[in-house]
Amino acid sequence: MMLFAWIIILGFLQSASSLNINFLGLLAIFAGFKKGPLWGLFTGIFIGILSEILSSSAFGLNLALYSGIGLLSGIVKQKVYYKEGAAMEFLFSFFGILFFYLAYFAFTKTVQTGVFFTIVFSSLISPLLFRIIK
């Protein structure tokens, strides 16, 4: 039940934030990073479904992107030896959000403005967000 609450809270926060921060992408990465690939996949699916309902993008795009970054963050976490901490959370978030926007570009052939700042701001806030969500 808390998963749905976090999706709603972060969805509203993402739409109301003046900074371009992909809170929903960070939630999918958090689920994969902290809980494993299946949690990342299922969290990404729920986020993607909500985004599909509220978005005008191509059907299935948000579902594929959010579930993909959740699943991949969990798989990479299992395969890579790392030391737990804010630096790893920053790196996972940076590369996860980077992958999200590279895949978005590959599927739509459109570049979103300010995507570099979105990646950086999302990554910088991720250690704080990961501590709050725990």
C-alpha positions in Angstrom: 0.0 0.0 0.0 2.9 2.3 0.7 4.1 1.8 -2.8 1.0 3.4 -4.2 1.2 6.3 -1.7 4.8 7.0 -2.8 3.9 6.8 -6.5 1.1 9.4 -5.9 3.2 11.6 -3.7 6.2 11.6 -6.0 4.0 12.0 -9.1 2.5 15.2 -7.6 5.9 16.4 -6.5 7.3 15.8 -10.0 4.6 17.8 -11.6 4.7 20.6 -9.1 8.5 21.0 -8.9 10.1 24.0 -10.5 13.3 22.0 -11.0 13.3 19.2 -13.5 13.6 16.2 -11.3 12.4 12.8 -12.4 11.1 11.6 -9.0 9.2 8.7 -10.5 12.3 7.4 -12.3 14.2 7.7 -9.0 11.5 5.6 -7.3 11.8 2.8 -9.9 15.6 2.9 -9.5 15.3 2.9 -5.7 13.1 -0.2 -5.8 15.5 -2.1 -8.0 18.6 -0.9 -6.1 17.3 -1.5 -2.6 14.7 -4.3 -3.1 15.9 -6.3 -6.1 15.1 -6.7 -9.8 11.5 -7.9 -9.4 10.6 -5.1 -7.0 12.2 -2.7 -9.5 10.2 -4.2 -12.4 6.9 -4.2 -10.6 7.3 -0.7 -9.2 8.3 0.5 -12.7 5.2 -1.2 -14.1 2.9 0.6 -11.6 4.6 3.9 -12.3 4.4 3.3 -16.0 0.7 2.5 -15.9 0.0 5.7 -13.9 2.2 7.7 -16.4 0.4 6.1 -19.4 -3.0 7.2 -18.0 -1.8 10.8 -17.4 0.4 11.1 -20.5 -0.1 11.8 -24.1 3.0 9.9 -25.3 3.0 6.8 -27.4 1.2 3.9 -25.7 3.5 1.7 -23.7 6.5 4.0 -23.8 6.4 5.1 -20.2 5.6 1.5 -19.1 8.6 0.2 -20.9 11.0 3.0 -19.7 10.0 3.0 -16.0 9.9 -0.8 -15.7 13.2 -1.1 -17.7 15.1 1.2 -15.4 13.7 -0.5 -12.3 14.6 -4.0 -13.6 18.1 -2.9 -14.8 19.0 -1.2 -11.6 18.2 -4.4 -9.7 20.1 -6.6 -12.1 23.2 -4.3 -12.1 23.1 -4.1 -8.3 23.3 -7.9 -8.1 26.1 -8.2 -10.6 28.4 -5.4 -9.4 30.3 -5.4 -6.1 29.9 -2.1 -4.5 30.1 -0.4 -1.1 26.7 0.9 0.1 26.5 4.6 0.5 25.5 8.0 -1.0 28.1 7.8 -3.8 26.6 4.5 -5.1 23.1 5.9 -4.9 24.2 8.9 -6.9 25.9 6.8 -9.5 23.0 4.4 -9.9 20.6 7.3 -10.2 22.8 9.1 -12.7 23.2 6.2 -15.0 19.6 5.1 -14.5 18.1 8.4 -15.4 20.6 8.8 -18.3 19.5 5.4 -19.6 15.9 6.5 -19.3 16.4 9.6 -21.4 18.6 7.8 -24.0 16.0 5.2 -24.4 13.3 7.9 -24.7 15.3 9.5 -27.4 15.9 6.2 -29.2 12.1 5.5 -29.2 10.7 8.9 -30.0 13.6 10.7 -31.9 12.9 13.8 -29.9 15.2 15.6 -27.5 13.7 17.0 -24.4 15.1 20.4 -23.4 17.1 20.6 -20.2 17.6 16.8 -20.0 21.2 17.2 -18.8 20.0 19.3 -15.8 17.3 16.8 -15.1 19.8 14.0 -14.9 22.1 16.0 -12.7 19.4 17.3 -10.3 17.8 13.9 -10.1 21.1 12.3 -9.2 22.0 14.9 -6.7 18.7 14.6 -4.8 18.6 10.8 -4.9 20.6 10.0 -1.7 18.2 12.2 0.3 15.2 10.7 -1.4 16.5 7.2 -0.8 16.8 7.9 2.9 13.3 9.3 3.1 11.6 6.4 1.2 13.3 3.6 3.3 
